[in-house]
Amino acid sequence: MEPRGQRRAAVVTVGATNRRYDAMKIPTRLVLAALLSAGLSAAPVRAAEPLRVALIAPLSGPDAAGGRAEFAQARFVAAEVNAAGGMAGGRQIEVVAYDTRSVPEETSLQLRRAIGDGVRFYLHGGESGRLAELAALMERHNATTPNNRLMMLDYSAEALPANRRCNPWRFRFDASPESKIRALGASILASRPSSSVYLLGENTAFGNSLSLALIRYLGPRGANLAIAGNALYDPGTGPGATPQLEKVVDSGAGVLILASRGSEILSLLADRRVLDLRIPIYTFYGALAGATKAIGLKGVDVIRVVHVAPMNPSISPAWADFRRRFKSGYADLDFSHPMLLTAIRMFAAASRKSGSTDAEPIARSLAGMRFTTRWSDEVYMRPQDQQLITPVRVSVQANQAIEFDIDNSGFGLRTEATVPADRASTDPICSIAKQ
């Protein structure tokens, strides 16, 4: 049953079973004899308690659909990892959901509750405006409680704090905003080298990181593309992006980059002036629940998404099989967070490699790890900033050659370009301090 909105945590155990490992099939009478000779009782041996991993997300309120979809995906991934052996010693993963009720201020409160409940590992993929606060709270806890540290598995593309120390307990599994912009520049140059680009985005940490990356990696010092405009607006206040849209129309730009997401990207794509430009529109979260279906034919060969995992074609049979199995269990959902899959799989692999389920040895094993994703990409967790180095893809909205559509709409994403990891990656903008 899906958790309903509440202030306390909704707990779901995923695939955590009291499994017995009778590899040698030792007869029971011999076990009893051994116990009695040692003066011990023949009490049943209990399996280790599941390792709890928290997902702090909106499960009620206006943003509940997205939070519930993330929770469903986290449960499905955890079940697959558990079936494959789980963590060190076969310990199973238990996904624990903490409901923010679609109130941003609830995010840090729910993290504090999770800490109070003894949860030490956290999945982060949303609630982006509160990330810095969550990271700071984790660092304070780890500084004062060094024997019981916390760790964050971040499968979003949040900006890092420039020119300061990275959070040593946060691992990033999505490509960084900077690497996505660099990959986008390579894709634009390959297909339309004489185009001028216009970036319009929200004035947030994510939008600012993309805006700065545009200047560095697409301007005269980088890909040498002409920049027609680079503008940020304050989301959710006053006229928002409306005045800037007029400037986009008047600029004559040949490419539009929308550095917004959530309700902001939905609002921009719903504005008829955007699609009426009939120029390539690059987004980072444009294939959202409801958006692809609503835009339909207008988005075909127009809207593009810069992302990591291939959607169509799948490339890897294992990736295609995984998505078919997810769809068979969740007919109304799409598996929209592939980096969540990589995060949990690498987390479990680091635990098995270290032989531990504690944060510190897992972190040591995870930093510098090389791994093969479900879609067969070879990726690397760069230890300097704990950023996953991965190929980046550019996909276009299409209704042909689509095995996996979005929103059961018949429209989906088809890979247009794949930029190798060495061409997409950028230098770290912060570094992990030695522990």
N, C-alpha and C positions, 0 to 999 in steps of 0.2 A: 504494500500500500504506500502511495506517495505521502510524504509528511505534509501536514497542514500547517498553516501559519501559526506560530506560537513563539513566545519569548524564550522558552527553554529549548534545549537542543532536541532535534528529532534524530534518533539513532537507528541506523540500519546496518545490520551485519551482512556483509557480502561474501558468500561462499566460505564463511568461517565454520568449519565442521570439525567435530572431534574425530579426526581420521586416525586410524591405527596403522603403523608401519611394521607389519609382521613379515619382513623380508625373509627371515630365516625359518619362519613357521615353527618356532620352538614349542613343543607340546606343553600344555598347561600344567600337567603334573610335574614336569621338570622345573618350571618356573616356581611353583608352590614349594617344591622341595628346597630349591635354592634360597627362597625367602625364609623358610622355617629354620634352615641350618644357620642362617645369619641372624636369627632372632628377630626377624621383621614380620610384620603382618602382611597379608596378601591384599592390601587395599588397592583399588583400581588406580591406574596411572592416568592423570588428567592431562589433556593436551594444553599447551601454552595458550594463554589468553590471546585473542586477536589483537593485532597492532592497530590502534585507532588512528585514522587520518581524517582531519576535519575539512569540510567544504563550507565556507562561510558565504552564503548567497541568499538572494531574495526568493523565498519560497511562498510568500504571500504578498499581497499588494499589487500595484500596477506592473511591476517587473517580474512577477512570479513565473511567467511562462519561460523566460530565459533561464532563471535559476533552477527551476524544476528540470529543464532539459539538461543542464549541466550535471545536476545530481544523478539523473538517469544514466548519463554517459559515464560518470565516475563509477557508479555501481557496476555497470557492464564491464568496464575495463578492469576493475578490481576482481571481479569474478573470473575473468580470463587469466589474470596474473595468479590468482589463487589456484586455479586448476592446473597451472603450469609449475606449481611448487611454492608459490608465495615468496615470503621473505626468508632470511637465514633460519635454518632449522625447520623449514616448512611452516613457519608461523604465518597465519592468514592475515589479510588486510580487512579491516572493518571501516567502512565509510560512515562518517558521522556528520550530519547536516546541522548547521546553525543558521537559523532564519533571521535575516536582517529586516524583514518586513518591508523591503524596498525603501528603507530609510537609511541614507548614507551614514548618519551618526551612529547607527546601530552596529556598524561593522567592527569597530574597535571594542565595543561592549561585548559583542559575541566572541571575539578573540579572547578577551579576558575570562569569559565564562568557560571557553574551551580549555584554557590554561588551568582554571580552577577544577575542571573535570579530569585533569591529568592527561589531556591530549597534547602530543609534542610535535606532530607533523601536520602541515597545512597546505592545502591546494589553493592557489590563487589564480583566478581567471577573469574576474570581474571586479565591480566596486572600485574602479580604477582611481577615483578621486581620493580614496583613503589609503592607498598603498604605502605612501611615505609614513603615515601614522602607524600602520601595522608593522612595517619594518622597524621603526624606532622602538615600538613597544617590545618587539621580539629581542632586539639588541639589549635593551635594558634588562629584560628577564635573563638573558644568557649571561650578562655581565655579573649579575647578582646570584645566579643559580648555575654555576658552571658544571655541576654534576647532573643537571637535568635540562639540557639545552633543547631549544626549539629549532625547527627547520621549515622553510617555505619552499614548496615546489610551484614555481610561477610559470604557468603556461600561457601567459599573455605577452604582449609586446610592449610592456610599459617602459618608459624612459628611465635611464639611470641618472643619478646625480652627477653632473659633470665636475671633474677636477676635485673629487673627494673620494674617500675610501668607500668601496662597495660594501654592502652588507654581507659578511662572510657566511651567513646562514641562509641566504637566498640564492636559489639556482634558477636560471631563466632558460626555458625550453623552447620558446618561440624565437624566430629571428628578430633581431633588434630593429627598431624603427630606422636606424641609420643603414643597416644592411639591406632593408627592404627598399629604401630610396636608391641606394647604389644599384641594386638589381634592376629596379625600375628604369634607371637611366640607361643601363646596358640594353634593356629590351626596347626602349624607345629609339635608341640610336640604330639598332638593328633593323627596325621596321619603318621608321619615319625620321631620318637623321636631320632633316631641315626644320623640324617642328619647333615652335616656341611653346613653353609650358607655363601654366598658371596654377599655383597651389593656393587653395582656399581651405582653411581649417579652423578648428575651434582653439581658442586660447587656453589650452590646458598643457600639462607636461607632455602628453603624447603629441599634440599639435605643434608645440614649440620645438620638440626634438626633430620632427619631420621638416619643419620650416628651416631650421639650422642646417639639417642634412642636405636639403635642397641646394642651398648656397654652396656647401662644401663639395658635394659629390655630383651635382648636375650643372653647376655654373662654370665659369671660365677656368677655375682651378681643377675641375673634375672632368665630367663628360663633355663640357663645352657646349651645352645646350643653351639656347636663348631662353631667358626667364622673363615672361611677359608680366608676371605678377606673383607676389608672395605675401598673402594677407591672412591674418587671423582675426576672428571675431569672438566676442564673449557669448558663449552658448546660454540659451535660456533666459537672456535678459534683453529687453528693448527690441530693437529691430533685428538683432542677431545678424544673420548672413545676408539679409535682403539687400542692403546697399552695396555689398561686395559683389553680389551676383550681377548687378548692372555693370560693374567694372569688368567683370569676366566677359560679358557679352561684347562690350565695347573694345576689349583688348585685341580681339582677333586671334587669340591664342589657338594653336592647333591641337593642344592636349590640355585637359583639365585633370588636376590631382585633387581629390577631396580627402583632406586629412581630418575627418570627423568620424564619429561612430555612434552606436546606440540610436537614440531617438533623433539625434542631430543628422546622421547620415540618411535616415529615413525621410526626414523633412526636406533635405536638400534634393534627394532623388525624386521626391514627389513634386518638386517645383518644375513646372513645364519648361521654364527657361533653360534648365540644365540639359534635359534630354533633347530639346529643340535645337541645341547647338550642333548636334550630329557630329561631334568630334569624339575621339576616344576619351573616356572618363575612367581614370584609375582610382580605385578605392583600396582600403585595407580591410574593411569589414562590410563590403557592399552586399554580400550574399547573406542577408539576415532573414530570420523567420518572418515571413509576410512580405518582404520587399521584392524578392525575385518573382513571386507569383503576381503581385500587384503591378509590377512594371511590365512583365510579359514580353511581348514582341518588341516594344520600344527599346528594351535593353539589349536585344540580340546584336552582337557585333559592335556594341557601344560600351557597355559597362564591363570593366575589368577589375579583377581582384589580385592584389599582390599578397601571396601567402606561401605556405611551405609544402603541405602535403598535396599530391596530385588528386584531383577529383575525377576527371574523365580524360583519358583512360586511367585505370587504376595503377597500371604498370606491374604491380605485384599481385599474383593470385591470392596471396595471404591477406593483403589489404582489401581486395574485393570480397573475399570470403568473410572477413571480419565485418564489413559493412552490411553484407546480406544478412548475417546472423543478427546484427543489431536491429535492422529494419524488420526482421521477422518478429522480434519481441516488442518493438516500438514503432508500429505502423505509421503513427502520426508525427514521428520525429525524424530528424536527420542527424547523423553523427557529425556534428559541426565543430568539434574541438579535437582534432587529431593530435595536437601537441599534448593534450591531457593523456592520451594513450602513451606517447613516448615518455612523458614525465614519470608515470607510475611504473612503466616497464624498466626504465633506467634506475629508478629508486629501488625497486626490488632486486635488480641485478647488482647494484652497489651493496645492498644489504647482504646478499649471498656471498659476494666477493670478500667482504670484510668479516663475514661470520658473525655479524652483530645486528641488532635492531635498535641501537642507540644512535643519536644524531651525529656525534663526533666521528666515529669510525665510518659511518655511511657517507658523511661529507668528504672524508679523506679519499674514499674509494670513488666517489662520484666526480670529484675534481680531476680532470684529465682523462676521463673515461671516453673510449671510442665505442660506438654502438651502431647496430644496424636497425633502422626503423622498420615498422611493419610494411612500409612501401619500398623497402630495399635501399634507402639512402644511407650512406655512411656518414655519421655525424660525430662531432667531437665536443666535449664539454671543456671549453677553454678555462684553465685554472686561474688565469690572471684576474678575470672578472666573473667567472662562473656563468658564462654565456655560451649557449649551444651554437656551434658553428655548423651550418646546414645549407644545402642548396635552397634557392628561393625560386618560386614559380609565379608566372603571370598567366592568369586564366581569363577567358572571355565568356560572357553569358551567351548560351547557345541553346538551340532546341534540336540539333542534329548530332548524331554520334554521342548521345548522352545515356549512359547506363544508370547513373545515380543522379537523379534530379533533386531539386530543392522544393520543399513544401508540397510534394506530390503534384507539382505543377507542369511537369514536362520540360521545364527549363532548368538548366544546370550550368556548371562551369567546365569548360574544356580547356586543357592546357595549351597555351599559345607560345610560351617560352619557358625554358628552364635555365637558370643562371647557376653555374657551379658554385660550391661553397667558397672557393678561393677568390672568385670574382665578386661575390656578394659580401663577404665579411669585411669588416672595418676594424681599425685599431680600437682597443679598449679606451673608454673615456673615464674610467675609474679603475681602481685596483684593490685586490683583497690584501688587507694587512696580514702579516705573518702572525699566526696564533702563538 
